[in-house]
Amino acid sequence: MKLTVPVKLAPTPEQHAVLLATMRRFNAACDAIAVTAFQERCANKVALQKLVYYDIRRDFGLSAQLTIRAISKVVEAYKRDKNIQPRFRPDGAVPYDERIMSWKGLERVSLLTLQGRQLIPIRFGEYQGARLDRRRGQADLVLRGGVFYLFVTVDAPEPPVGEVPDYLGVDLGIVNLAVDSDGTTHSGEAVERQRRIHSHRRRNLQKKQTRSARRKLRRVAGRQERFQRNTNHVVSKQLVRQAKDTGRGIALEDLQGIRQNGQRFRKRQRSRQANWSFNQMRQFIEYKARLAGVPVVLVDPRNTSRTCPACGLVDKANRVSQAQFLCTGCGFAGPADAVAARNIRARALVMAPMVRAA
């Protein structure tokens, strides 16, 4: 299994300036290449290289391999949508392969720049350090908040996944990020509070339209997203550990296409619905489960919150509120999300035709 591991660079001020200049020159070259690719309707890397290679090297002063990397980046972007000309941010990522990057142990990395090779110290935590010896292929040089990172691809071993006698059903939601069939609830209250705080702050700063307000906007950009991403990491890790420790798999709803239902929500609820990162949570659960050898299955999500786990009655009226479930047939009652999680588990166990491996 391939994972992307971020490694922080610790360049000197002079090296930082050289990296920044290289990044901006590289992306300016990508913009120039994109003009030719769009005009010639050329999405073939070899054909495009014949058209632009020497001009790009002459006009932008890039090395041979950085020019090749720029052409590849443009082709990949152009293939996504051939109806528009790709445009690249000045601080867009720069892909480095083994010809223009080399590792000097686990202390430094050598990167080719406009000023030749730069030997740059690196910083990483325990998680990254345990995986860097399995690094493979290229890495992307990325600038975030004025700090340079290398996003490195590593090979992570996957334990064999065997048969399991039971599943931990997990219902993903907005009010509660996740509720499992054991009754454990992972609340989304903190994420929603942060979303409101940052939304209010951005709105007030945008109204001011001053230089200092714009600087503040840049500083706070991405804070809420990072908070939510970290929360999803924590919750998904706990769910996978819970399943592994009890010898179970994990069952999730197949929520593909759920964004198409956004128009059914009231206007004041749409921002919260749009902010629901269920797909990120599912991806985190899936890759952490693969690393732990825990099987994950996806089940049909229809009526999981309207079906009584006691008598099997399916009725819209069973869901008396967002939080509560009360069966109109047998009187079974409980938290609606926990009921949905129990139904997800049941489908993973007994409705084999409806289960799809993640």
Secondary structure as GFF3:
##gff-version 3
##sequence-region A 1 358
A	DSSP	beta_strand	2	9	.	.	.	ID=ss1
A	DSSP	alpha_helix	13	40	.	.	.	ID=ss2
A	DSSP	alpha_helix	45	60	.	.	.	ID=ss3
A	DSSP	alpha_helix	64	80	.	.	.	ID=ss4
A	DSSP	beta_strand	94	96	.	.	.	ID=ss5
A	DSSP	beta_strand	101	104	.	.	.	ID=ss6
A	DSSP	beta_strand	108	113	.	.	.	ID=ss7
A	DSSP	beta_strand	116	123	.	.	.	ID=ss8
A	DSSP	alpha_helix	126	129	.	.	.	ID=ss9
A	DSSP	three_ten_helix	132	134	.	.	.	ID=ss10
A	DSSP	beta_strand	135	144	.	.	.	ID=ss11
A	DSSP	beta_strand	147	155	.	.	.	ID=ss12
A	DSSP	beta_strand	167	172	.	.	.	ID=ss13
A	DSSP	beta_strand	176	180	.	.	.	ID=ss14
A	DSSP	beta_strand	185	187	.	.	.	ID=ss15
A	DSSP	alpha_helix	189	208	.	.	.	ID=ss16
A	DSSP	alpha_helix	211	220	.	.	.	ID=ss17
A	DSSP	alpha_helix	223	245	.	.	.	ID=ss18
A	DSSP	beta_strand	249	253	.	.	.	ID=ss19
A	DSSP	three_ten_helix	258	264	.	.	.	ID=ss20
A	DSSP	alpha_helix	267	274	.	.	.	ID=ss21
A	DSSP	alpha_helix	278	292	.	.	.	ID=ss22
A	DSSP	beta_strand	296	299	.	.	.	ID=ss23
A	DSSP	three_ten_helix	316	318	.	.	.	ID=ss24
A	DSSP	beta_strand	324	326	.	.	.	ID=ss25
A	DSSP	beta_strand	333	335	.	.	.	ID=ss26
A	DSSP	alpha_helix	336	350	.	.	.	ID=ss27
A	DSSP	three_ten_helix	352	354	.	.	.	ID=ss28
A	DSSP	beta_strand	356	357	.	.	.	ID=ss29
###
